[in-house]
Amino acid sequence: MATKKIVTWTKKDLLGLEYLTKEEIELILDDARSFKEVLTRPLRKVPTLRGKTVVNLFYEPSTRTRTSFELAAKRLSADVINIVKESSSIQKGETLIDTGRNLEALKTDIIVVRHNCSGAAMMLSRSVSISVVNAGDGWHEHPTQALLDIFTLKEKLGAINGINVSIIGDIAHSRVARSNIWGLTKLGANVTVCAPEGLIPAGIEELGVKITNSVDEAIKRADAINVLRMQFERDRAEAFPSTIEYFKTFGITEERLKNAKKGIIVMHPGPINRGVEMSAEVADGANSVILEQVTNGIAVRMAVLYLVAHAKREEAPTDAV
Ligand code: CP
């Protein structure tokens, strides 16, 4: 019988799935399962992070990530402060590092940072001794999104090893794609990426993924598809002639899903451009787990906050809850 390796979390930060081992990813997923149970209780709160302060430092807009980090911190009894670029001294030219050092001087414990620059979370983590959690940095990584995607897949399919996942859409500019590729391949999934030629980044196959430009082929081989948003705010308009043509060639429709495996799982990190990446019928259809992904984001982020706050300690979260 296979025995599970006992893993101790030693990292003060969560910067990307590239930097985690398979065992560390599994530890987060296991802890998230315990925290998901907490969220089903009449009183959805545990004292695990009482006395700690979590700062949400967001340089880019967010609905799901910011709200679920706030909920996760509050469910763990932490105090939460939200800083958005528009109403902070970032507007007066304060740098990311100075902002981080000031938050540390204010005796906060964890900074959850979203930034438009790839590498921003890592730069911040090297400038402060408190924990830094990457909530999405440029095109680099969005680790908690991938963790909640993988958590949802594991709930639905029982295991990740050997499953076929197709990631469809703007692969080149997607931090969600990159984090999913790192996480899924480390856990043994077969990953296919599907995009127009111009949105497939050079060298992506070195990460152990298959490539196709045919959305029908990507759907046919998949147990799950993860459909990415076209990132119009990042100047992606020129990557495809028009959104109408994109939908015709790459959009996920009920018609296209007729050729899929029975029970195929349809995922999207949100926000969805309905009628561009997928039809409204697919987004709201029987195969869609999009809102379950959002719900699972709270448990996954509780696990991440718990682990970085207790780095080097060995207690299981169930002891703490
Ligand atoms: N999936 C995701 O990151 O959504 P938000 O931009 O709303 O946080």
Boltz pocket constraint, residues with backbone or C-beta under 6 A from the ligand:
constraints:
  - pocket:
      binder: B
      contacts: [[A, 61], [A, 62], [A, 63], [A, 64], [A, 65], [A, 66], [A, 135], [A, 136], [A, 145], [A, 269], [A, 270], [A, 271]]
      max_distance: 6.0
